[in-house]
Amino acid sequence: MIRALFGVRARHRWVHLVIGGALLMPYFLVGMVIVGACRSNGGSVDSLPLALITLAVSLPFSAISALVPIARPLLVFGVRALCGVDPAALTDRPARTWDARLRAAAWYTLHVAVGGILSGMSLALPPFTAFLIVLPFFPGLRHTVYSASGPLATPWGIALAPFAAVAMLLALAACSAAAGALLARLAPVLLGPTPADKLAAAELRAAELAVRNRLARELHDSVGHALSAVTLQAGAARRVLDADPGFVREALGAIEETARRTVDELDAVLGLLRQDDGDLTTPDLGALEDLLSRTGMKVTYSLDGDPARVPELVSRETYRIVQEGLSNASRHGTGPAVTLRVAIGGGELEMVMENPLGAAAPVVRPGGGRGLRGIAERAALLGGSAVAGPEAGVWRLSARLPLGGAR
């Protein structure tokens, strides 16, 4: 009970209410001017009924001022800091819809109204309770305006004054705790996300996830291909190390160049992950021949159609599909050479990659690895399709990408 009335959370909520009372002051002054102008004898607000009328007149002005979109993040900041509300139940996005603005205005109006009343009580009661506590011990105080008449003018009233003071302080603490709990309960309702906020947050998470998936695919394809190429070149160099030193030098040079290119691509991707100013430069169809020359395999490549007709996004994704396909062709096929055919026409790009299977080649299920799933995802995002796996004695990767599918 004591903790609920005087604990850390109760004290923080009381501070939040006092801040609401301070925020009420400009609107209350406007209300005083309006009420004073409407009174026949003019004058100031000098009674409780007039003070409540002034409060009622001032609240619409506070509601209007909270209709601006930026008001909600500011209000949420105070609630999170002082009211002990689950941060996940609130949203600090600016209120863009009228529904969200009206909710924020309702919250602000309630905050300043309750805070104004509690602030007035907090200012008025403590001095009066101090007077009641010392009244029995100082006879000179028994002739003040508070004790000249009524219960405080009687002996029993004077004797009970300290107990009445303690009761008033407890009542003030209870009112403050109840008001703070009420605001904390209403905060998620009035400052929580609206359906439009939830939709915007879901779209933002989807966009972030799409970027992360793209970066993951870029890393997998570029680094995975480089490792496969380096493995092939190193293995070939090892087999002819003594017989053909010239070939070994060429293989080591290719390994060095492949590693350097991969480090550059990896640095660009990591730069994006760190939100640096670097740009992820991705190659296209024009860079396929350079890619094929660095694979360490014999690749027969044919291109039918004009690469200039291929949109940039489709060209980039085709390069990555070929890059990943080469890694899988070297892993699953055992033939001496890989055949790659790219045809552009009829509103789509068709790519077929084949590598003969040896007699002891393992049977590989289509889509069995992360790279193959990445190929299928790339094609699906463009509105196309991709299939990979053993078929009629060869390991085959075929993909169809519509030229109009780039978004």
C-alpha positions in Angstrom: 0.0 0.0 0.0 2.8 2.4 1.0 4.7 1.5 -2.2 1.7 2.1 -4.3 1.2 5.6 -2.9 4.8 6.7 -2.4 7.0 4.3 -4.5 9.2 5.3 -7.4 6.5 4.7 -10.0 4.0 6.8 -8.0 6.4 9.6 -7.7 7.3 9.6 -11.4 3.6 9.7 -12.3 3.1 12.6 -9.9 5.8 14.5 -11.7 4.1 13.7 -15.0 0.9 15.1 -13.6 2.6 18.3 -12.4 4.1 18.7 -15.8 0.6 18.5 -17.2 -0.5 21.2 -14.7 2.4 23.4 -15.9 1.4 22.9 -19.5 -2.2 23.9 -18.6 -1.1 27.4 -17.5 -1.1 29.2 -20.9 -4.5 27.8 -21.8 -5.8 28.6 -18.3 -4.7 32.2 -18.7 -6.6 32.4 -22.0 -9.6 31.0 -20.2 -9.3 33.6 -17.5 -9.4 36.4 -20.0 -12.5 34.9 -21.7 -14.3 34.3 -18.4 -13.3 37.7 -17.0 -14.6 39.4 -20.1 -17.9 37.5 -19.9 -18.5 38.5 -16.2 -20.6 41.5 -15.6 -18.3 42.9 -12.9 -15.1 41.8 -14.6 -12.3 40.8 -12.1 -10.3 37.7 -11.8 -11.1 34.0 -11.1 -11.4 34.1 -7.3 -13.6 31.1 -6.5 -13.6 27.4 -7.0 -16.7 27.4 -9.3 -15.2 30.1 -11.5 -11.9 28.3 -11.6 -13.6 25.1 -12.8 -15.5 27.1 -15.4 -12.2 28.6 -16.6 -10.6 25.2 -16.7 -13.5 24.0 -18.9 -13.1 27.0 -21.2 -9.3 26.5 -21.6 -9.4 22.8 -22.4 -10.6 23.1 -26.1 -7.6 25.3 -26.8 -5.3 22.6 -25.4 -7.0 20.0 -27.6 -6.6 22.2 -30.7 -2.9 22.7 -30.1 -2.3 18.9 -29.9 -3.7 18.2 -33.3 -0.3 18.8 -35.0 1.4 15.6 -36.1 4.5 16.2 -34.1 2.6 16.3 -30.8 2.2 12.6 -30.5 6.0 11.8 -30.4 6.5 14.4 -27.7 3.6 13.1 -25.6 4.9 9.5 -26.0 8.3 10.6 -24.8 6.9 11.8 -21.5 4.7 8.8 -21.0 7.6 6.4 -21.6 9.9 8.3 -19.3 7.5 8.8 -16.3 4.3 6.7 -16.5 5.8 3.1 -16.5 3.9 2.1 -19.6 5.2 -0.7 -21.9 7.1 1.1 -24.7 5.9 -1.5 -27.2 2.3 -0.4 -26.6 3.0 3.1 -27.8 4.1 4.6 -31.1 6.4 7.6 -31.5 5.5 8.1 -35.2 4.0 11.5 -36.0 0.2 11.3 -36.2 -0.6 11.6 -39.9 -4.3 10.5 -39.9 -7.1 12.4 -38.2 -7.9 9.4 -36.1 -4.4 9.4 -34.6 -4.5 13.2 -34.2 -7.8 13.1 -32.3 -6.5 10.4 -30.0 -3.4 12.4 -29.2 -5.5 15.5 -28.6 -7.8 13.6 -26.3 -4.8 12.3 -24.3 -3.2 15.8 -24.1 -6.5 17.3 -22.9 -6.9 14.7 -20.3 -3.3 15.1 -19.2 -3.4 18.8 -18.7 -6.9 18.7 -17.1 -6.1 16.0 -14.5 -2.6 17.5 -14.1 -4.0 20.9 -13.5 -6.4 19.7 -10.8 -3.7 17.6 -9.0 -1.2 20.4 -9.3 -3.6 22.8 -7.6 -4.3 20.2 -4.9 -0.5 19.7 -4.4 0.0 23.4 -4.0 -2.9 24.1 -1.7 -3.0 21.0 0.7 0.6 20.7 2.0 0.7 24.2 3.5 -2.8 23.7 5.0 -1.8 20.3 6.5 1.3 21.8 7.9 -0.9 24.4 9.6 -3.1 21.6 11.0 -0.2 19.6 12.4 1.3 22.5 14.4 -2.0 24.0 15.4 -2.3 22.1 18.8 1.2 23.3 19.7 1.0 27.0 18.9 -2.0 28.7 20.6 -1.4 31.9 18.7 -2.5 30.2 15.5 -6.0 29.5 16.9 -7.2 33.0 15.9 -6.4 32.8 12.2 -9.0 32.8 9.4 -8.8 29.0 9.4 -9.4 28.5 13.1 -11.6 31.4 14.1 -14.8 29.4 13.5 -15.9 25.9 12.7 -14.4 22.6 14.0 -10.9 24.2 14.4 -12.4 26.6 17.0 -13.3 23.7 19.3 -10.9 21.8 21.6 -11.7 18.5 20.0 -11.2 20.0 16.5 -7.8 21.3 17.5 -6.8 17.9 19.0 -7.8 16.0 15.9 -6.2 18.5 13.5 -2.9 16.6 13.1 -4.7 13.4 12.3 -6.9 15.2 9.8 -3.7 16.6 8.2 -2.2 13.1 7.8 -5.5 11.9 6.3 -5.5 14.7 3.8 -2.0 14.0 2.7 -2.8 10.3 2.3 -5.9 11.3 0.3 -3.8 13.5 -1.9 -1.3 10.7 -2.5 -4.2 8.3 -3.3 -5.7 10.7 -5.7 -2.3 11.2 -7.4 -1.7 7.5 -7.6 -5.2 6.9 -9.0 -4.9 9.7 -11.6 -1.4 8.4 -12.7 -2.7 4.8 -13.0 -5.7 6.1 -15.0 -3.4 7.9 -17.5 -1.1 5.0 -17.7 -4.0 2.7 -18.5 -5.3 5.1 -21.2 -2.0 5.8 -22.8 -1.8 2.7 -25.0 -5.4 3.3 -26.1 -4.9 7.0 -27.1 -1.2 7.0 -27.9 -0.8 3.4 -29.2 -0.5 2.6 -32.9 -3.6 3.0 -35.1 -4.3 0.5 -37.9 -2.6 2.9 -40.3 0.4 3.0 -38.0 0.5 -0.8 -37.8 0.3 -1.1 -41.6 3.1 1.5 -42.1 5.3 -0.3 -39.6 4.6 -3.7 -41.3 5.5 -2.2 -44.7 8.7 -0.7 -43.2 9.7 -4.1 -41.7 9.0 -5.8 -45.0 11.1 -3.3 -46.9 14.0 -3.7 -44.4 13.7 -7.5 -44.6 13.8 -7.3 -48.4 17.0 -5.3 -48.3 18.5 -7.7 -45.8 17.6 -10.7 -48.0 19.0 -9.0 -51.0 22.3 -8.3 -49.2 22.4 -11.9 -47.9 22.0 -13.2 -51.5 24.7 -10.8 -52.8 27.1 -12.0 -50.1 26.2 -15.7 -50.7 26.5 -15.5 -54.4 29.7 -13.4 -54.7 31.6 -15.0 -51.9 30.3 -18.5 -52.6 31.2 -18.3 -56.2 34.7 -16.9 -55.4 35.4 -19.7 -53.0 34.3 -22.3 -55.6 36.4 -20.7 -58.3 39.5 -20.5 -56.0 39.0 -24.1 -55.0 38.9 -25.3 -58.6 42.0 -23.2 -59.6 44.0 -24.3 -56.5 43.1 -28.0 -57.2 44.1 -27.8 -60.8 47.4 -26.0 -59.9 48.2 -28.7 -57.3 47.7 -31.5 -59.8 50.2 -30.0 -62.3 52.5 -28.3 -59.8 55.6 -30.1 -61.1 54.6 -30.7 -64.7 53.4 -27.3 -65.8 54.8 -24.3 -63.7 53.4 -21.8 -66.2 49.8 -23.0 -65.6 50.4 -22.9 -61.9 51.5 -19.2 -62.2 48.4 -18.4 -64.2 46.2 -20.2 -61.7 47.7 -18.3 -58.8 47.2 -15.0 -60.6 43.6 -15.9 -61.2 43.2 -16.8 -57.5 44.7 -13.5 -56.5 42.4 -11.5 -58.8 39.3 -13.5 -57.7 40.1 -12.9 -54.1 40.7 -9.1 -54.7 37.4 -8.7 -56.5 35.5 -10.6 -53.8 37.1 -8.5 -51.0 35.9 -5.4 -52.9 32.3 -6.7 -53.2 32.3 -7.9 -49.6 33.5 -4.4 -48.4 30.7 -2.7 -50.5 28.0 -5.0 -48.9 29.4 -4.5 -45.4 29.4 -0.7 -46.0 25.7 -0.9 -46.7 25.1 -2.9 -43.6 27.0 -0.2 -41.6 24.9 2.4 -43.4 27.9 4.0 -44.9 27.8 6.2 -47.9 29.2 3.5 -50.1 27.2 2.1 -53.0 26.7 -1.6 -53.8 27.9 -1.8 -57.4 26.6 -5.0 -59.0 27.7 -6.2 -62.4 25.4 -7.0 -65.3 25.2 -9.1 -68.5 28.2 -7.2 -70.0 30.4 -8.6 -67.2 29.5 -12.3 -67.9 32.5 -13.0 -70.1 34.9 -11.7 -67.4 33.1 -13.8 -64.8 33.3 -17.0 -67.0 37.0 -16.4 -67.6 37.7 -16.5 -63.8 35.8 -19.6 -63.0 38.6 -22.1 -63.5 36.3 -24.2 -65.7 35.9 -24.5 -69.4 32.6 -22.7 -70.2 31.0 -22.6 -73.6 28.9 -19.4 -73.7 26.4 -18.2 -76.3 24.3 -15.1 -76.3 21.3 -14.6 -78.6 19.7 -11.2 -78.6 20.6 -7.6 -77.7 21.7 -7.1 -74.0 20.8 -3.4 -74.3 17.1 -4.4 -74.2 17.4 -6.0 -70.8 16.5 -3.7 -67.9 19.2 -3.0 -65.3 17.5 -5.1 -62.6 17.0 -8.1 -64.8 20.6 -7.8 -66.1 22.0 -7.7 -62.6 19.9 -10.6 -61.3 20.9 -12.7 -64.4 24.5 -12.1 -63.6 24.0 -13.3 -60.0 22.0 -16.4 -61.1 24.8 -17.3 -63.5 27.4 -16.8 -60.8 25.6 -19.1 -58.4 24.8 -21.5 -61.1 28.5 -21.9 -62.0 29.2 -22.8 -58.3 26.5 -25.4 -58.4 27.5 -26.8 -61.8 31.1 -27.3 -60.6 29.8 -29.0 -57.4 27.1 -31.3 -58.8 28.3 -31.9 -62.4 31.4 -33.9 -63.3 31.6 -33.2 -67.0 34.6 -31.6 -68.7 32.8 -28.4 -69.7 29.9 -26.3 -68.8 27.5 -24.9 -71.5 25.7 -21.6 -70.9 23.1 -20.3 -73.3 21.3 -16.9 -72.8 18.5 -15.9 -75.2 16.7 -12.6 -75.2 13.5 -12.3 -77.1 9.7 -12.5 -76.9 9.6 -10.2 -73.8 11.7 -12.5 -71.6 15.3 -13.6 -71.0 15.9 -17.4 -70.9 19.0 -18.8 -69.5 20.1 -22.5 -69.6 23.3 -23.9 -67.9 24.3 -27.5 -68.3 27.1 -29.7 -67.0 27.2 -33.5 -67.8 26.9 -35.9 -64.9 29.5 -38.6 -64.5 28.7 -42.2 -63.7 29.4 -41.7 -60.0 27.7 -38.3 -59.7 25.4 -38.0 -56.8 21.7 -37.4 -57.3 20.9 -33.9 -56.2 17.4 -32.8 -55.4 16.3 -29.6 -57.1 16.4 -26.6 -54.7 18.5 -28.5 -52.1 20.8 -25.6 -51.1 20.7 -22.1 -50.0 22.2 -20.9 -53.3 19.5 -22.7 -55.3 16.8 -21.2 -53.0 18.4 -17.8 -53.6 18.2 -18.4 -57.4 14.5 -19.3 -57.1 13.9 -16.2 -55.0 15.6 -13.9 -57.4 13.6 -15.2 -60.3 10.3 -15.1 -58.4 10.9 -11.4 -57.4 11.1 -10.6 -61.1 7.9 -12.6 -61.9 9.9 -15.4 -63.5 10.9 -19.0 -62.5 14.0 -21.0 -62.1 14.6 -24.8 -61.8 17.8 -26.6 -61.0 18.8 -30.2 -60.7 19.8 -33.4 -62.5 17.9 -34.1 -65.7 18.7 -36.6 -68.6 22.3 -37.1 -67.7 23.2 -33.5 -67.1 23.0 -31.1 -64.2 20.8 -28.3 -65.5 19.8 -24.8 -64.4 17.1 -23.1 -66.4 15.6 -19.7 -65.6 13.0 -17.5 -67.4 12.9 -13.8 -66.4 10.3 -11.4 -68.0 11.9 -8.2 -69.3 9.0 -6.2 -67.9 9.2 -7.8 -64.5 11.7 -5.3 -63.0 10.1 -3.2 -60.3 
